Amino acid sequence: MSFGQWLNASGYSAITLAEILGVSRQTIYHWRNGTRLPRTEHLIKLDRLSQGLVGLHSFKITPNHKR
């Protein structure tokens, strides 16, 4: 399952998820659009929050990915 699919299905808004994870709303959009990857600490939190549905495999990287 992609991060975007999970976010839609989870019922969390980007703003709410950002608050839970301690990141900005823009960070959530970057993850969803594939312009940035989450840090390890956020991947761990997402794994727990999604009960294992979201992991590094859930993120697609665009050719212009910077990190």
N, C-alpha and C positions, 0 to 999 in steps of 0.2 A: 504494500500500500504506500502510495506517495504521501509526502508530508501534506500537500494540498488536499488530497482526498481525506486524509485523517482529520485535518482541521475542519473541513466541511462537515464531516460525519460526527465529529466530537461535540459540536454545539458550542465550542469556545469561539469567541470573536478573537481577532488578532490582538485587540487591545487587552482583553482579559488574559490571553495566553502570555502576552508580553509582561504583564504585571506578575503573573505567577512565576515566570522564569527569571524576572529581573532584567529584562532587556527592553529595548525600545520597540514601538510598533513598527518602525521602519525595518528593524532587524528581522522581524517575522516576515515582512514582505520580501526582503532580500532572500531569506531561506526559501520561501515559496516560489520565487521567480528564478532561483538557481544562480543568483549572482554572488552569494556567499554561503559558506557552510557553517553550521553551528559548532561552537567549541565543544570539547569533550564533556565539560560539566553540564552543558545544556542538552547534549545528546543523552546523557544519563538521566536527567530529569524528564526528558521527553519519553524515554523508554519506560520509566516508571509510570508517568501520567497516562500513557497510551496502553499500558499493560503489555508491552513488548511489540506493539504494532509499528512503532516508529523507531527507526535506527538509521545508521549512516546510509543503508541501502534505499532509504525513503527519499533521498535528496538527489535531484538531477542537477548537474553542473552545466552551465552554458559556457560556450567557448570564451567568453569574456570574464570568466570567473577570476576574482582577485582575492588572494589571501596568502 
